[in-house]
Amino acid sequence: MTATNDRAKCAFGNQQDERVWRKAQKGKERFLKKFGDDTNATYHLASADVPVIGDALGVRNLVMASDGTALDLAADAAQAPLAPATERTVEGANGAPVIVGNIRMGFGHYRISMAMASAAHAMGYTPYWLDLASFDETTGSKVIAYQNDLYSMGSRLSQKIGLFNRLYWEPLNSEGFRKLSYNAGDQKNAELCVPLFADIPADTPYVGTHVWPAQAAVHAGLTHVVNAIPDNWPMALHLAEGAIHTVQTPSAYLGYHQLRGMDPKRQLRPMPLDSLVYTGHYVDHELVANIQQDCERRRRRLLGGGPIRYLISVGGAGAQQELFAAIIMRLLPYVRTEQATLLINVGDHRNVWEGLVKSVDGLAGVARTHFDNFAEVAKLASDALDGDLTGVHAFCDSDIFSAVYSSNLLMRCSDVLVTKPSEFSFYPVPKLMIHRVGGHEAWGAIRAAEVGDGTYEIDDTDEVLAMIDSFQYDRELVAFMCDNIEAANRIGVYDGAYKVIDLAVRGSVA
């Protein structure tokens, strides 16, 4: 890579300091020394079935080809069955391929990926899942796994050690990742993932749901790349020049346009107009298409005297166990009198469930477990749309796709989602927003509170418990959120995933 096209040296006309570039280059060299140099390797991909979401969303998985044969992506997509037509189907889509590039870092980026795949499927395209962290033999995947482990450890420590959270983790997640200089290191690291793109034609529609897959695709020469930015707090971490950047909120649009606060020593040149688009929230087609019916069901349950259904989704880092334990203890008396129903999804973290059982007296005796049985979870969620659901139900699945997608199914039959202000902040379900894990999440709760489909962020345990009591005694609070969800839906707030797919297919803003 020559100095003239080295994206670590400059971002949208804003030059990086030479020291910043040298540091980024040295960081890349350290990873090459640690994990090996496969820059000149040739990797070929194959198409494979995907558990759970393969059937639900028509997704194919891109994996390493065992026989070393190059993948013909267009021919493979042509063999996939066409999705049934929906009101979102695009004329002429005809099952053409759209790649969703992602990594697992917590559950949020996988969740955005599922929303993109769902939208692509509903629009008549064939979505392909490309998880850059899943190719264990490659240098790029090893680097991603290493960094993800560090991030998960930091998330857990931040919830256990207040001083660590206040002095290091919060500043890193809000201001450290915000700096333009941080982008240089990521750009260099993304170069290590380029060998995985050998079989992907340059004009393939491609959506990156984390900045590293987006940067890697640009470095590999792809021309139809959309960088679907998460959260609601502008950070240089998320810049992938050469891609179309999409954001979920108007405030994020203005912040990214101005590259707000990304260099405290100078006013940066703004992003070009053809590099940034406000799309609305990234939400799965199945959820958007059923907003009206699901909100009507919630009102009938709540205002008809039925139990309020709480869905607690524990994040991928497994943080905040003490807070979740306190919430469960507060809800159990309501559950016993059938004034509340409790659904707990711990994802693929069986140890989290075991920790909750130890912390909450009596939980094990009343909970019905639905572990490693996605078909059972899907049936429960479907039956509960119009049927009764009482008691405590716990969900855990060792398969990551089942673990994440279970919450998508359970959201539709739930009344209140209890969650930190992560990617769930943007979903069309009433939300109780608990304390964030990382400063970058704070503005997700602000967005939910302003749209009116969730509470403000509540960082005090007693206040969280008081809000639960308020939901129980004033059912109109949840109905109020349903009204706001319907109002937001009427103006397209939750249509972001469809718009992202359209941008990727067109390859341009205009």
Beta strands, then each sheet from edge to edge (+ up, - down):
strand 1: 10-11
strand 2: 14-15
strand 3: 45-49
strand 4: 60-64
strand 5: 97-102
strand 6: 126-131
strand 7: 206-208
strand 8: 225-228
strand 9: 244-247
strand 10: 276-278
strand 11: 308-313
strand 12: 340-345
strand 13: 367-371
strand 14: 392-396
strand 15: 416-419
strand 16: 431-433
sheet 1: 1+ 2-
sheet 2: 3+ 4- 6- 5- 7- 8- 9- 10-
sheet 3: 13+ 14+ 12+ 11+ 15+ 16+
end
